[in-house]
């Protein structure tokens, strides 16, 4: 029988060499799907990232904006634990479509900001975001494997290239979103109701364009879909807890968490304690646009350079070392005087943070794709689910703790977290990956 036998706990993408675990409607459209997916996310996240950067400023009353973001990421964390079986049940394309609805609803809630609109929208957003991101990671890896198989290309290289393209577009949203905000709000008075209303209306239009584009990606069908669409309680619990028992997951979880800390640090701490004192509030948009540009370029370049575990290891180290130097500099040698030189320093730090984020996010996604193919027993959907659990948990922690700890304390947390993450990552890639992993007992 030529169908792939999918037991209840089987992942959508099984690590077999010939790629016979899945079939595609249109093999020639693999690269096209990556282009469409990348552009769709560019529209969706240009709106969302710009909205996120404004939340604590435009919804100050009672801390509504910051609290909503904290709730959002707590919800994201909790629902990411069970996102992988939901993605199996819905299918990849449907998961992407459903996942995008939470972003639309959250933007819409900002048109009438209140506790009754934004808190429920944040909870629902966390649920849909977990589905979107597990679906995105699985869809992109599936597409890369199909392209490599059908065109007889090196799989690791294609996974790196496709991730590089996607994350380059994704990082560009910090540029497009911030420039859009700057253009629409530049003439605002102290009362920003009219300006923000126009801005969020434009954001909703961007959301609609992105969601419509998702309808045009290919549906990736799997054999024996009936079993995959009806997971048992056992398979759901396995998908949640089994990855945490894998030595590979345990070693890479610190890097998952650091990637979340890194992003939240830039959003909540760097802009407040480095950019604003040196450039003023008006300089935040420009600094974040520069951060996004560096992130986009680095994502594309590092993706192109990715081919296997060794290349991932080298690229991650090249991106992490400058971050360590910046953290040490901010901790022991940096002081803000609002001079011209400090303005240059603030922008230089934005570039370094952008490079670091581009490297880590691109290489983490490529690494999971490579490991799931060559390391038996690694469930791709569960792996992406775990990554989102730890990333979103770390982001939520920063949002909630930011008002209560000093900038110096946050720098120490970042430095320690990065060192632990690198230690686990290096042990994984240098000592564990090449060794056979004994099968888990049933």
Secondary structure, DSSP 8 states (H G I E B T S, - for coil): --S----TT--SS---TT-TT-EES-GGGHHHHHHHHHHHHHHHHHHHHHHHHHHHHH--GGGHHHHHHHHHHHHHHHHHTTHHHHHHHH-HHHHHHHHHHHHHHHHHHGGG-SHHHHHHHHHHHHHHHHHHHHHHHHHHHHHHHHHHHHHT--HHHHHHHHHHHHHHHHHHHHHHHHHHHHHHHTT--S--HHHHHHHHHHHHHHHHHHHHHHTTS--EE-TTHHHHTS--HHHHHHHHHGGGGSHHHHHHHHHHHHHHHHHHHIIIIIIIIIIHHHH-TTHHHHHHHHHHHHHHHHHHHHHHH--SHHHHHHHHHHHHHHHHHHHHHHHHT-----SHHHHHHHHHHHHHHHHHHHHHHHHHHHHHHHHHHHSTT--HHHHHHHHHHHHHHHHHHHHHHGGGS-HHHHHHHHHHHHHHHHHHHHHIIIIITTS-------
